[in-house]
Every structure is written in C-alpha cells, then in structure tokens.
Amino acid sequence: PGYNSNSADRPERRSLREFEMTSAISRRILQLAVVVIVALLPVLTEAYLRDDFQETYCWTTNLDTNINDVPSVCTDNVNLEWIVPPKRRVDEISNIETVFKVSIKASALNPVGGILHANLHACKEILGTCTPLIGEIPGLIIQSSVQMAPLTPENGSHYTATFRDSLRLGSGDWVMVAHVNFNATRTVNSTSRCSSSSSSGGGNSTVQRLFIEAATGREVTSQNQLGYLQTTAEVFVVVVACVAFCFYAYVLFLVLNVENPQLWRHNFFSLALMNVVGAVIFTATVFLRTLYMTDATCIAWLWTAVVGFSLMFTPVYEQAVFFFFFPPQRLNNIQHRRQSKTNDDGDGAAVVANRREGMPKIREQLAAVFTTLILGVNVILLAGWMAAETPRARDRPDPDEDFEEFRDRCEDTSLSLAFTGALVTICGILVISALVFLWMAKRHSFQMYALMRMRRGVTIIASVAITTVVIDAAFTEDPELNFLVRSLAIISASVAGTHWI
C-alpha cells in the first residue's frame, strides 16, 4: 500500500529491508537450534553440566585420525580444579572472581606448547546442559576473554598452570565452567585400537598427537540487589497495611463517639482504646520485619511486635476470661452477696451503688491485672534480651554464600532462640486459652452476639498463626513467600483482634 512507482530506489530499499529481516530471523533460528542441540546433549553423552560438579570432564581429539572421543570424566592424567571457586550466590552487579588450576600427569601425557586457551564460560540453567564447546549466545551463554600460559613442572610428576579470571552474570541460575585446552602427545602400544601410523621406533609403540579440552563446572545463582519497597511483595503489603490503618481510624472514630452509657460503665472505652492502639502498633511491624533487615530494624520490629500484640490482645483476653468465669448467674450471686452485706450495714444508698457497679468493677480489676501481667512479663523478657544481647542482621548465613538477594532474618544465637521461644510460648498460651474460654462460655440474648464476635476474632488469630508457622517451616528457601504470608498474617490478626468492637 502506498507504493510510488515513480520512486526509482523504492524496490532497492525494500530488498534491503527484506534482506536485513531475513538475516535477523536466520540468526535467531540458529541460536534456537544451538539451544535445542545443547539441551539434547545429556541424552547423547555423560556430562557434569546437569548434576556432577565435582569431576573434570575431557573432550579428546586424535589429530592423526581426527577421531573425537565421547566426552567423559577425565582420567587422573588431567585434572582441572577450583582454587578459588565462584560463590554459590552472587550479586549481579559484581564480578565473580575465581582461580582455577590445571594439572597434567607427566608420565602419561607430554604437553606441547603450554595451555592454548583458558577462560570461564557460563550457561543459563534452563538450557539443562553447559559445554564450553558452544560459543556465546547473548543472555544464555557468556564467556570471559581467552588466556594463554606455559605449563610449569611441579614435583617432577605433573605439569601445572594456574589462572585467575572473573565474570559478571545477569540475574538467574547459571552453571559456570572453567575451561582449558592444549596439545599433547601420548605413547601407546601398537596394539591399541587408537594407534596411529606415526611410529616411535621398534614397532612396539606409537605416538599419538592429541588435542584435549578439559572443563569443570559449578552452580551459581546471580541475584538482584534491591532495597526496601523494590519488590512487588513489599509494595503489596504496604498497601494492605494502609487499608488496615484506615479501618483502625474508623473503629477509633466509633469508639470516641459512643453515646451508650452502659458501654461506658463496663470499661468499654479504655479496653477499646488499648485494643486499637495495640492493633496499630502490631500492624506497623510489617514496615520493620522486611526482606532487607538491618541492625536497627532487628531491634525495632521486636518491640513493635511484643508491645503491639500485648496491648491488642489484653482486652480480648480479659473479655474471654470474663465470658467464661463470670456467667450471668455467678454475677448475680456476687451482687446478691454484696447486697446482703450492705443490707446488714443498713445503708440503702450503698445497696443501689453496689448493684450498679458490681460488674463494671470486676471488669476494671480484670483489665488491670491482665494488663500488668501480659504487658509487664513480655516487656521484661524483651528488655532482658536487649540487655543480654543486641539483635543484629544476619550477613552471611552460609560461609559459601557471599551474597543474598534477601536478608530477611536476624542473627540466630542460642540466647535469642531461648528468648524467642519464651515470648512465643507465652503468646501461644494466651491465644489457646482464650480460644478455649470463648468456645466453652455460654451466653444468651444480645450477649450471645458479643460472644460470637469474640470467638470469630480469636479463631482467626489462632488460624493465621498456625498457617504462618507451617508455611515458614515448609518453604524455608522462599523468603518472598514467607514475608508475604507473615505480613498478611500480622495484619489479619490485628484486624481480627479489633473485631469485637
């Protein structure tokens, strides 16, 4: 469409575009063909590229007959080893520094001309097979510059050469290969199936001219180096937390505008205010317990978690105890005993006061006791932890892993595990006992609906806690999943903790 027949150069331009397009397609097809061939290599030959990263593998060519041996584990005549191996996990923006050494047994092979080629290769693990015999394919196979070096006699038994090289990998799972090749001669008996026509004299042996490729591999994971809020999981958690904060603001607005005098008399305002403030603090833990922990956040998140949960759950626990241990019949008995005592004293005004203030006074006493116990014990334990040992971010969980994309954990020591176990045990006992009290309690009329809301809230808290523990234990190698589940569990428990209001 739109072809101008008066333009003399239009057909030539079209031909040039077609040629460039055809060339680009051909290059892509060639690259894909190489990938397919590489993926099929494990079927054709044994190779370290899939599961053996300990042995040295050799490709040997007889230069006299041009016969290529099937790639296989090298004999003890040739050995290629990592002196400084690449780290298992690396940062994609850093060079991976390595040192590797080749050793050739002098009694078996006579090297000619030293090492002709030495470098590093790396293949994406999705290829399944990595061989140094295939050239560079952008994004899939990369290699370093070629080095050469003479071979040096070592202890009179081996010829050796050592190479220092580096490579930078894009993010992903790779197989890194140290690769060398050299010429050598080998004397064999004339009866050997591989004997050549080049005689060494006497007719009893021949000299083979060989070209040998040797390689050894290692798995490497190259990871992005990101910071806070640079992952989708963290952004999602922040958005959900902000929605939760809007919910808390709405609940607090309702609490502050309560006009029912009965609720005020039953210590509702102080319990609800403590509950909402605790939920806000507990939810804020998700901003501190992230995928990129520092020494400061390792300290801060413990305080927000412990103080926030204690403030949030104390009103819930007080009501669970009240529902279970103080059913209407028992409350009536308490009020009757107080009324009888007051009647004996002959003070009619006190009779009315005791009747009105009996239950609210009990609830005030329960709230004071449980606030002191729960918050006090947890804070004392946490303060003792901080005094004995300051929590720190974990830099290197494994000496072989120089870099981690996610640093989502703090340093684990025997002392920190002991304090963590104590705090988790206390909180677990509180949640389980509150759940038991609420499901065993009985109420009627409007109090039944209050009890049902309490049951629902504590059941959600227990459920998300168990789910988080199970997922964290089952998927220890997936920091993003654990972070997402843990953060959503904290937010869910905080919202469920205010459900009774």
Summary of the structure (lengths in Angstrom):
residues: 501
radius of gyration: 37.3
end to end distance: 70.8
largest distance: 135.9
contacts: 1515
relative contact order: 0.09
helix: 51%
strand: 21%
